[in-house]
Amino acid sequence: MAYLDINNVVKRYEGHTALSGVSMEVPEGCIYGLLGPNGAGKSTLIRIINRIIAADEGTVTLNGKKMTDNDITHIGYLPEERGLYKKMKVGDHIVYLGRLKGMTKADAVASMHWWLDRFDLKEWENRKVENLSKGMQQKVQFIGTVIHRPPLLIFDEPFSGFDPVNAEQLKVEILALRDQGSTILFSTHNMASVEEICQQITLLNHAQVVLTGSVDEVKQQHKKNIIAVQTPDTVEPNPEMFTLLPPDPVRKSDTRIKLAQGVNARDAISWLNERYHLTGFTEVLPSMNEIFIETVKSKNTENNE
Amino acid sequence: MNKLRLIIAREYMSIVGRKSFIILTLLFPFLMIAIGSIPILMAYMNDKGDQMQQIAVIDETGRYAAALPNDNKFNFVAINGDTVTNARDFYDKSKGSISAVIIIPRDVDSTGVVNIYSEGTIIPALESTVKNALTDTIESAHLAAMGIPNLQQIVDKAHVNIDIHAIKWSDTGDEEEASTDIALFLGIILSLIIFWFVFFSGTMIMNNVVEEKTNRIVEVVVSSCRPFHLMMGKIIGVGLSVLTQMAIWIVLLGIAGTIGGSLLGVSGAVPSPDMMGAGAAVTPEVEGEFASFMRQALAINYTPIIINFLLYFIEGYLLYCAIFASLGSAVDQASDTSQFLTPVMLLMIFSFYAAMGCAENPDGPMAFWCSIIPFTAPTVMMVRLPFDVPIWQIILSHVLLIITALAIVWLAARIYRRGILSYGKKASFKDLFNWLR
């Protein structure tokens, strides 16, 4: 049973359709990647889940119940374009955001202290936001998102603007929140981070879902039956079993073979092992980046035809 | 409701908690006094700065030159008429040491004409000094020439200075002294206060909305509350800060009034009524004017004026500030607001001039219609109020204004919730219209 269930959501604006029948099931306690090129409809979908805008058709179900306005207290949302009131004090600001999400003042203050401590921002509590560096402001925004410990977290490009050290700290925090049971919807262009932390993904393009599933499944579906073989010998092609591919630009020493139709990897490896000195072999799975580009491009060509 | 309160509190504190607000609120009255006293100060400096002017007086009659009083500005020097045949030559020969020549002709008694000659401009102060001095002197000379004993005293007794007291018949048959001047002045001041505060808060709200949009806090906030709450929280929060400011000024005014009043009370005790007829001719007159001012000022019925002022202020504030908030939501940066701002500004400025125009004729058709039409009602009705507007007109104007203000708030909220989330593309009036649907 999915924690967040989006069913056939449609949103139209004057002149264009932002979402045309999008469905998505986010299981409880997982990190779910929402991917797609610019203008695919990710932000619109996120705003609908946050009830900032209303869908024209379709339903959003949270924990088995149709979402109402009161459910926004169960969500923490970090938008891609995010800011803070520059003139407010850091502590007051975090407490304000927590109370807007329905916390009592005492709870919000206690939680604020806990998080500021965790991010080493304790001595900044009474400073104005405008005195903070950009990286520190990003941390304050993150704290403002999670202060009320929501069961559902939505991060839109959370790592943009973070340096590698802070990005790593953020990643650790996000994983920790998942381990504590939060469900996390994660929208990004950064495919490397998707491979690192997402279990499942949905790829939107032109207002529609074009790809969905667990990261491993998706990779298996898109694999090209390519094997990278490490050997000091020169491998001759065998057209019945495999063709030779030009070497990988990064790993030049690998010999890359593409299996012919119907040939399984085991047979090819044992065939090679009998003739050459193999030091290692790996099945080459496509990166999420390749899958993303391939899927988006092929769909665009389809649409143009 | 809880969230709305939170937002109001944040907006309010973000203004009232600022050091600049506290400083400005306390300094503003002094600033106004300073600005008000600049003309007086300048006049004083003029008096001080001018050099003493030498004025030659050629008195052909030989009787009136002495009547011209020397003061710190003018020094009148009588010159024997026979020795000077040509005034122009005399002036030229002085090489600028004399600034003007006055010729009192022989037939001044019959013609009443005196000439002042100069190459420079003749300043009004010289003209009036000469005129006042010679008029009185020649008048007394005429009276004396008639040979009737004590004529001067008889004339002085006959001399009257008509003082108009406007008396208002109240419904109970009492007579109240009322001054249209004081009532009008009060109306214009209150109208100005409404205009100024609505304008000031409106632009502040608009800039706040633009700022929230440009620093992208808005999406975080509206993921926790309805856009309507954010908009209303802002409007109400700013409104309360304005009322706070007004309250502080009223308290300051009260303190100043008490101090001023006690000071006046001390000096006012000196010329008691039985002393009035005696020597001091000026003080009782001033005192009498002040007393009549106070009597008339106290005769105005303030309760309905204050209640209506607060109502019109709140209603007009809501009406215009909702418009300003929605305009702020439609743009990405403050400099883009001008295209939307122009029509609103024209409307506001019209309402201001309509109010000033209605001061001339507070019972005319223009005053009537402008005090009923919601967009001009707050400023215009405040000017009309001291003149006993029929109660049905006041009620009608309030009802229409409240309905319009609520409708505008509703429409503004629709524009606002779309506007705050739309970036990049510059919105047009057509877009605003689309967002309404």
Interface residues (C-beta under 8 A of the other chain):
Chain A: E14 R47 N50 R51 I52 I53 D69 I72 T73 I75 Y77 L78 P79 E81 R82 G83 L84 Y85 K86 K87 M88 Y96 L97 R99 L100 K101 G102 Q141 G144 T145
Chain B: N2 K3 L6 I7 R10 S14 R18 E212 N215 R216 I217 V218 E219 V220 V221 V222 S223 S224 C225 R226 P227 L421 Y423 N434
